[in-house]
Amino acid sequence: MKKTVKTWCKDFGYTWYGPGVYSAEKYDYKIQFLKGVFALFRTAHGRCFAPRQCITGKGKAFLIFPVFSQFLGHKEISRTRFAQAVDWVLACLQGKISQFPSATALQLGEPEGASRCRLS
């Protein structure tokens, strides 16, 4: 069965929040996994497979991820793909910052530069 990110969040017990601002950075949605553990997601221009590091005015680093549909390729996703994406997000939040695992395979058929993104 395929569902939206918002629906899977509810099924997994995560809290999904709509658009907002963190520090000076706008985001499309936020997912809170546990108390104090959350991730911010913003639409990127072009294909995007990795989070962008930002800094608050007080010098605290945080990550902004591309929205799920950009690195998974679909608005509605399976439970397995959602769980895989959440595992990657949580690993990045723990300091193991990388591209989404499927990114390399997806980029092989694209022209050079096509996989670069800019989070707006």
C-alpha distance (Angstrom), angle and dihedral (degrees) to the residues before:
residue distance angle dihedral
M1 . . .
K2 3.79 . .
K3 3.79 123.4 .
T4 3.79 139.1 166.8
V5 3.82 122.2 -92.1
K6 3.81 89.9 -108.3
T7 3.82 91.6 55.0
W8 3.82 93.9 45.9
C9 3.82 89.5 50.3
K10 3.79 89.5 57.4
D11 3.82 91.6 47.1
F12 3.84 91.8 50.3
G13 3.82 93.8 45.0
Y14 3.81 95.8 -110.1
T15 3.80 121.7 136.1
W16 3.83 116.4 -121.4
Y17 3.82 118.6 -157.5
G18 3.79 126.2 -171.1
P19 3.82 128.0 -129.4
G20 3.77 121.3 -30.1
V21 3.80 146.9 135.9
Y22 3.81 127.8 -96.8
S23 3.78 114.2 -169.9
A24 3.83 99.4 -34.7
E25 3.82 94.5 -36.2
K26 3.80 121.1 105.4
Y27 3.79 118.8 -144.9
D28 3.81 135.0 -170.4
Y29 3.80 95.7 -139.7
K30 3.78 142.3 -11.3
I31 3.80 128.7 -145.4
Q32 3.79 119.7 -156.1
F33 3.79 110.2 -156.8
L34 3.81 98.3 177.4
K35 3.77 134.6 -12.1
G36 3.81 104.8 -59.6
V37 3.83 93.7 4.8
F38 3.79 113.1 101.9
A39 3.79 141.0 140.2
L40 3.80 130.2 -146.7
F41 3.81 122.2 -141.9
R42 3.80 128.7 -162.4
T43 3.79 133.5 174.9
A44 3.80 112.8 -102.6
H45 3.79 128.8 -152.3
G46 3.80 106.7 -115.2
R47 3.79 127.2 -1.8
C48 3.76 111.5 -34.4
F49 3.80 127.9 -172.8
A50 3.81 104.9 167.7
P51 3.80 137.9 56.5
R52 3.78 122.8 -107.5
Q53 3.78 119.3 -128.4
C54 3.81 117.0 -131.4
I55 3.80 133.7 178.9
T56 3.81 127.5 -138.2
G57 3.80 121.3 -133.6
K58 3.81 87.2 -99.1
G59 3.80 92.9 54.6
K60 3.82 98.8 -102.8
A61 3.81 113.3 144.2
F62 3.80 121.1 -134.8
L63 3.81 137.1 167.2
I64 3.78 131.6 -122.8
F65 3.80 114.8 -159.2
P66 3.79 128.2 -156.5
V67 3.81 111.5 -105.4
F68 3.81 112.9 -88.8
S69 3.80 94.2 -109.3
Q70 3.82 90.7 60.4
F71 3.78 98.0 56.1
L72 3.82 96.3 30.9
G73 3.80 95.6 42.5
H74 3.82 98.0 -132.7
K75 3.79 138.0 74.4
E76 3.80 92.9 -141.4
I77 3.79 115.6 48.4
S78 3.79 139.4 -179.4
R79 3.79 124.1 -104.0
T80 3.82 90.0 -109.2
R81 3.83 93.5 52.9
F82 3.81 91.1 46.3
A83 3.82 91.4 50.9
Q84 3.83 90.5 47.1
A85 3.80 91.0 51.1
V86 3.81 92.9 47.4
D87 3.83 90.9 49.9
W88 3.82 89.1 53.6
V89 3.83 92.9 46.9
L90 3.81 91.6 49.5
A91 3.83 91.5 47.9
C92 3.81 89.7 52.2
L93 3.80 90.7 49.2
Q94 3.82 88.3 53.0
G95 3.82 90.0 56.3
K96 3.81 101.0 -93.2
I97 3.80 93.1 116.6
S98 3.79 113.8 -177.5
Q99 3.76 143.4 135.0
F100 3.78 117.3 -77.8
P101 3.86 105.5 -81.9
S102 3.82 95.0 -116.3
A103 3.81 92.5 49.9
T104 3.80 97.1 92.8
A105 3.79 93.3 55.0
L106 3.80 91.8 45.8
Q107 3.81 92.4 50.2
L108 3.82 96.7 51.1
G109 3.80 94.5 84.2
E110 3.81 96.9 43.0
P111 3.80 127.4 96.2
E112 3.78 116.5 -104.7
G113 3.79 111.5 -77.0
A114 3.80 94.1 17.6
S115 3.79 92.6 108.8
R116 3.79 94.4 54.0
C117 3.74 114.6 106.8
R118 3.75 140.8 -171.9
L119 3.77 119.4 -152.1
S120 3.78 109.0 -136.0
